[in-house]
């Protein structure tokens, strides 16, 4: 555990960032740190760098202050805080992080070795980066907007507190956060469950064209470039698809892939206790958690599926009582 105020003592400038294609935990946790610094350390010149946050998070105060990392390319920060990721997955913010005089990493991914920072707060058992960010704060120095940002991060990385990464401590923190008085039920409804008509169309299309492999233990859905162009969709339109694939009865592992340029796929995996998808993704250069992980892979649809299922099959084979 670290005390953010102490870590930033005598600091004049700080940069904050997270991973590319930021999800709810990344947006919520980074914005919470930005708001906390702006409120309690106004003498610090603070900047937050993220790829364009999904519109659903416009409810977070000062989300319009998020900058493109390229805008800060000439700045050497006194400190840089990387949240919810290793620096390698931060895109253009990686260069800013490397140049900073002090580098702080706050993360909950088991695949983060913590080798690129001066100060690490990495706890793989934490429900979310937002949970760890909350532990870096003095509760007396928080306000409603900071609490709301933290809560959004926790909600999104726990699936509204239903995933196995939730602990009694997580729920205790959530109870304290809603005590700050924001409309938590509306936040859950509008940022987690609510979908646009386009998102609903895409979800239906992916599910209707999905396949089951490995005797129904693995579900696979994908969006290629042609489909993305047809719907004029963006990556944030795909939120929740992999979880829907995971909800199919009998499925241990859900794989959702959307095609990127240059014959690559962004792949998200979700699993039950039977398969460690962080291990699967790490083999191909990705990472994440035991039940939720991701990776970018080269090749066509069939190459990617075959390579992933080979690693999944290996895990089944190592658990002889679970062999397919």
C-alpha positions as CSV (number, residue, x, y, z in Angstrom):
1,X,0.0,0.0,0.0
2,X,1.3,3.5,-0.8
3,X,0.2,7.0,0.3
4,X,-0.2,9.0,-2.8
5,X,0.2,12.3,-1.0
6,X,3.6,11.2,0.4
7,X,4.7,9.7,-2.9
8,X,4.1,13.1,-4.6
9,X,5.7,15.3,-2.0
10,X,7.8,18.0,-3.6
11,X,6.6,16.9,-7.1
12,X,5.8,19.7,-9.5
13,X,4.4,17.8,-12.5
14,X,2.8,14.5,-12.8
15,X,1.5,12.4,-15.8
16,X,-1.2,9.7,-15.4
17,X,-2.1,7.0,-17.9
18,X,-3.4,3.5,-18.4
19,X,-3.6,0.9,-21.1
20,X,-4.7,1.3,-24.7
21,X,-8.4,0.8,-25.5
22,X,-9.2,1.8,-21.9
23,X,-12.1,-0.1,-20.1
24,X,-14.1,1.0,-17.1
25,X,-11.5,0.1,-14.6
26,X,-8.8,1.9,-16.5
27,X,-10.9,5.1,-17.0
28,X,-12.3,5.1,-13.5
29,X,-9.0,4.5,-11.7
30,X,-6.9,7.0,-13.7
31,X,-9.6,9.7,-13.5
32,X,-9.9,9.1,-9.8
33,X,-6.2,9.7,-9.3
34,X,-6.3,12.8,-11.5
35,X,-9.2,14.3,-9.6
36,X,-7.6,13.4,-6.2
37,X,-4.4,15.2,-7.2
38,X,-6.2,18.2,-8.6
39,X,-8.3,18.5,-5.4
40,X,-5.6,18.0,-2.8
41,X,-2.4,19.0,-4.5
42,X,-3.4,21.9,-6.8
43,X,0.2,23.1,-6.9
44,X,1.1,20.0,-9.1
45,X,0.7,20.4,-12.8
46,X,-1.3,17.2,-13.5
47,X,-2.0,15.7,-16.9
48,X,-4.0,12.6,-17.8
49,X,-3.3,10.7,-21.1
50,X,-5.6,8.0,-22.5
51,X,-6.9,6.9,-25.8
52,X,-10.4,8.3,-26.3
53,X,-12.5,7.0,-23.4
54,X,-15.8,5.5,-24.4
55,X,-18.6,8.0,-24.4
56,X,-20.4,6.1,-21.6
57,X,-17.9,7.5,-19.1
58,X,-18.8,11.1,-19.8
59,X,-20.5,11.1,-16.3
60,X,-17.0,11.3,-14.7
61,X,-16.0,14.8,-13.8
62,X,-13.3,16.4,-15.9
63,X,-13.2,13.5,-18.4
64,X,-12.8,16.3,-21.0
65,X,-9.4,17.0,-19.6
66,X,-8.0,13.7,-21.0
67,X,-5.2,14.3,-23.5
68,X,-3.6,12.5,-26.3
69,X,-0.2,11.2,-25.1
70,X,1.4,12.7,-28.2
71,X,0.5,16.1,-26.9
72,X,2.9,15.7,-24.0
73,X,5.8,14.2,-26.0
74,X,8.2,17.0,-25.0
75,X,7.4,17.0,-21.3
76,X,9.7,15.3,-18.7
77,X,7.5,14.8,-15.7
78,X,8.7,14.8,-12.2
79,X,6.5,11.7,-11.7
80,X,4.4,9.5,-13.9
81,X,1.7,7.1,-12.6
82,X,0.9,4.1,-14.8
83,X,-2.4,2.4,-13.7
84,X,-4.0,-0.9,-14.6
85,X,-1.2,-2.0,-16.9
86,X,2.5,-2.5,-17.6
87,X,4.1,0.3,-19.6
88,X,4.2,-1.8,-22.8
89,X,0.4,-1.7,-23.1
90,X,0.1,2.1,-22.7
91,X,0.7,3.1,-26.3
92,X,2.3,6.5,-26.8
93,X,2.3,7.1,-23.0
94,X,5.1,4.6,-22.6
95,X,7.7,7.2,-23.8
96,X,6.4,9.7,-21.3
97,X,6.6,7.1,-18.5
98,X,10.2,6.1,-19.5
99,X,11.4,9.8,-19.4
100,X,9.8,10.6,-16.0
101,X,12.1,11.2,-13.0
102,X,9.9,9.0,-10.8
103,X,7.7,6.1,-12.1
104,X,4.8,4.7,-10.1
105,X,2.9,1.6,-11.1
106,X,-0.5,0.6,-9.6
107,X,-1.8,-2.6,-11.0
108,X,-3.7,-5.9,-10.2
109,X,-2.6,-8.0,-13.2
110,X,-0.7,-11.2,-12.3
111,X,1.3,-10.9,-15.4
112,X,2.9,-7.6,-14.3
113,X,6.4,-8.2,-13.1
114,X,6.9,-4.7,-11.7
115,X,10.3,-4.3,-13.2
116,X,9.9,-1.0,-14.9
117,X,9.0,1.3,-12.0
118,X,10.6,3.0,-9.0
119,X,7.5,2.4,-6.9
120,X,5.2,-0.5,-7.3
121,X,1.8,-1.3,-5.8
122,X,0.9,-4.5,-7.6
123,X,-1.7,-6.8,-6.0
124,X,-3.0,-9.6,-8.3
125,X,-5.7,-10.6,-5.7
126,X,-7.3,-7.2,-5.9
127,X,-10.6,-6.9,-7.7
128,X,-9.5,-4.0,-9.8
129,X,-7.0,-1.2,-10.2
130,X,-9.7,1.1,-8.8
131,X,-9.7,-0.9,-5.5
132,X,-5.9,-0.3,-5.2
133,X,-6.2,3.3,-6.1
134,X,-8.8,3.7,-3.3
135,X,-6.2,2.2,-0.9
136,X,-3.7,4.9,-2.0
137,X,-6.2,7.7,-0.9
138,X,-6.9,9.3,2.4
139,X,-10.6,9.0,2.8
140,X,-10.8,12.4,4.5
141,X,-9.4,13.9,1.3
142,X,-11.9,12.4,-1.1
143,X,-15.1,13.8,-2.4
144,X,-18.2,12.6,-4.2
145,X,-16.7,12.9,-7.7
146,X,-13.5,11.0,-6.7
147,X,-15.6,8.3,-5.1
148,X,-17.8,8.0,-8.1
149,X,-14.8,7.4,-10.4
150,X,-13.4,4.8,-8.1
151,X,-16.8,3.1,-7.9
152,X,-17.1,3.0,-11.7
153,X,-13.8,1.2,-12.0
154,X,-14.7,-1.4,-9.4
155,X,-18.1,-2.0,-10.9
156,X,-16.7,-2.6,-14.4
157,X,-13.9,-5.0,-13.4
158,X,-16.0,-7.0,-11.1
159,X,-19.0,-7.4,-13.4
160,X,-21.1,-5.4,-10.8
161,X,-19.6,-7.4,-8.0
162,X,-20.4,-10.8,-9.4
163,X,-16.9,-12.1,-10.4
164,X,-14.8,-14.3,-8.1
165,X,-12.3,-11.5,-7.7
166,X,-14.7,-9.8,-5.3
167,X,-13.7,-10.1,-1.7
168,X,-15.3,-8.9,1.6
169,X,-12.9,-6.0,1.4
170,X,-14.1,-5.1,-2.1
171,X,-17.7,-4.9,-0.9
172,X,-16.7,-3.0,2.2
173,X,-15.0,-0.4,0.0
174,X,-18.0,-0.2,-2.3
175,X,-20.2,0.5,0.7
176,X,-18.0,3.3,1.8
177,X,-17.9,4.8,-1.7
178,X,-21.7,4.9,-2.1
179,X,-21.7,6.7,1.3
180,X,-20.4,9.8,-0.5
181,X,-23.8,10.2,-2.0
182,X,-23.7,9.7,-5.8
183,X,-26.5,7.9,-7.6
184,X,-24.8,4.4,-7.8
185,X,-27.8,2.6,-9.3
186,X,-27.9,5.0,-12.3
187,X,-24.2,4.6,-12.7
188,X,-24.5,0.8,-12.9
189,X,-27.4,1.0,-15.3
190,X,-26.0,3.6,-17.7
191,X,-22.3,2.6,-17.7
192,X,-22.4,-1.2,-17.4
193,X,-25.8,-2.5,-18.6
194,X,-27.2,0.1,-21.0
195,X,-26.4,-0.5,-24.7
196,X,-27.1,1.5,-27.8
197,X,-29.2,0.1,-30.5
198,X,-26.1,-0.4,-32.6
199,X,-24.3,-2.2,-29.8
200,X,-27.3,-4.5,-29.5
201,X,-27.4,-5.2,-33.2
202,X,-23.7,-6.1,-33.2
203,X,-24.1,-8.3,-30.1
204,X,-26.9,-10.2,-31.8
205,X,-24.9,-10.6,-35.0
206,X,-21.9,-12.0,-33.1
207,X,-23.9,-14.4,-31.1
208,X,-25.9,-15.6,-34.1
209,X,-22.7,-16.3,-36.0
210,X,-20.7,-17.7,-33.0
211,X,-19.4,-21.2,-33.0
212,X,-18.8,-23.8,-30.3
213,X,-15.6,-25.9,-30.4
214,X,-13.9,-28.5,-28.2
215,X,-17.2,-30.4,-27.6
216,X,-19.0,-27.2,-26.6
217,X,-16.5,-26.2,-24.0
218,X,-15.2,-23.1,-25.9
219,X,-17.4,-20.4,-27.6
220,X,-15.9,-18.2,-30.3
221,X,-17.3,-15.0,-31.7
222,X,-15.6,-12.4,-34.0
223,X,-16.0,-9.2,-35.9
224,X,-13.9,-8.7,-39.0
225,X,-13.0,-5.5,-40.8
226,X,-15.9,-5.9,-43.2
227,X,-18.5,-6.2,-40.5
228,X,-17.0,-3.3,-38.5
229,X,-17.2,-1.1,-41.6
230,X,-20.8,-2.2,-42.3
231,X,-21.9,-1.1,-38.8
232,X,-19.4,1.8,-38.7
233,X,-18.5,0.5,-35.2
234,X,-15.7,1.2,-32.8
235,X,-14.0,-1.0,-30.2
236,X,-16.1,0.4,-27.4
237,X,-19.2,-0.9,-29.2
238,X,-17.9,-4.4,-28.4
239,X,-18.0,-4.1,-24.6
240,X,-19.8,-7.0,-23.0
241,X,-19.7,-9.4,-26.0
242,X,-17.2,-11.7,-24.6
243,X,-19.2,-12.0,-21.3
244,X,-22.3,-12.9,-23.3
245,X,-20.4,-15.7,-25.1
246,X,-19.2,-16.9,-21.6
247,X,-22.9,-17.2,-20.4
248,X,-23.6,-20.0,-22.9
249,X,-24.4,-23.1,-20.9
250,X,-21.5,-25.6,-20.8
251,X,-18.9,-23.1,-21.9
252,X,-15.6,-23.0,-20.0
253,X,-13.8,-20.5,-22.2
254,X,-15.3,-17.6,-24.3
255,X,-13.1,-16.1,-27.0
256,X,-14.1,-12.8,-28.7
257,X,-11.9,-11.5,-31.5
258,X,-12.2,-8.3,-33.5
259,X,-10.0,-7.7,-36.5
260,X,-7.4,-5.0,-36.6
261,X,-5.4,-3.8,-39.7
262,X,-2.4,-5.8,-40.9
263,X,-3.9,-9.2,-40.4
264,X,-4.1,-9.0,-36.6
265,X,-6.9,-9.7,-34.1
266,X,-7.5,-8.2,-30.7
267,X,-8.6,-11.1,-28.6
268,X,-10.5,-11.2,-25.3
269,X,-10.9,-14.4,-23.2
270,X,-13.1,-15.2,-20.2
271,X,-13.2,-18.5,-18.4
272,X,-14.3,-20.5,-15.4
273,X,-12.0,-21.9,-12.8
274,X,-11.1,-24.8,-15.1
275,X,-8.9,-22.8,-17.4
276,X,-6.3,-20.1,-16.7
277,X,-6.7,-17.7,-19.7
278,X,-3.9,-15.4,-18.4
279,X,-1.6,-18.4,-19.0
280,X,-3.0,-18.8,-22.5
281,X,-2.6,-15.2,-23.4
282,X,0.9,-14.8,-21.8
283,X,2.1,-17.6,-24.2
284,X,1.3,-15.3,-27.1
285,X,2.6,-12.1,-25.5
286,X,-0.6,-10.9,-23.8
287,X,-1.7,-11.1,-20.2
288,X,-4.4,-10.4,-17.6
289,X,-6.1,-12.5,-15.0
290,X,-6.9,-16.2,-14.5
291,X,-10.5,-15.7,-15.7
292,X,-10.1,-12.6,-17.9
293,X,-7.2,-11.9,-20.2
294,X,-6.4,-10.5,-23.6
295,X,-3.8,-10.5,-26.4
296,X,-3.2,-9.2,-29.9
297,X,-2.4,-12.1,-32.4
298,X,-1.4,-12.2,-36.0
299,X,-3.0,-14.4,-38.6
300,X,-6.4,-15.2,-40.0
301,X,-9.5,-16.2,-38.0
302,X,-8.7,-19.9,-38.2
303,X,-5.1,-19.5,-37.3
304,X,-5.9,-17.6,-34.2
305,X,-8.6,-19.9,-33.0
306,X,-6.4,-23.0,-33.7
307,X,-3.5,-21.5,-31.8
308,X,-5.6,-20.5,-28.8
309,X,-7.5,-23.8,-28.5
310,X,-4.3,-25.7,-28.7
311,X,-3.1,-23.9,-25.5
312,X,-6.5,-24.5,-23.9
313,X,-6.4,-28.2,-24.8
314,X,-3.0,-28.4,-23.2
315,X,-4.5,-27.2,-19.9
316,X,-7.3,-29.7,-20.1
317,X,-4.7,-32.4,-20.8
318,X,-2.7,-31.4,-17.8
319,X,-5.9,-31.9,-15.7
320,X,-6.5,-35.5,-16.6
321,X,-9.9,-35.5,-14.9
322,X,-11.0,-32.7,-17.2
323,X,-9.7,-34.0,-20.5
324,X,-12.1,-33.5,-23.4
